[in-house]
Amino acid sequence: MELGLAFTLCGLGICFLIPAFILVFVNRSKTTRCTVTTVATVKDIG
């Protein structure tokens, strides 16, 4: 039971971290090609 909860919390944490990293990369480099590639990769993983 606790193991499932831990996996759920880790999954939620990753779901919040990925968009945060995307926002950081977008703010640092304004290249749209990099952003599109990152979003496409995240969608494929998800």
Number of C-alpha atoms within 10 A of each C-alpha: 5 7 8 9 10 11 11 12 12 12 12 11 11 12 13 11 12 14 14 12 12 16 12 11 15 15 10 9 10 10 11 10 8 14 16 11 11 18 14 12 11 14 9 8 7 7
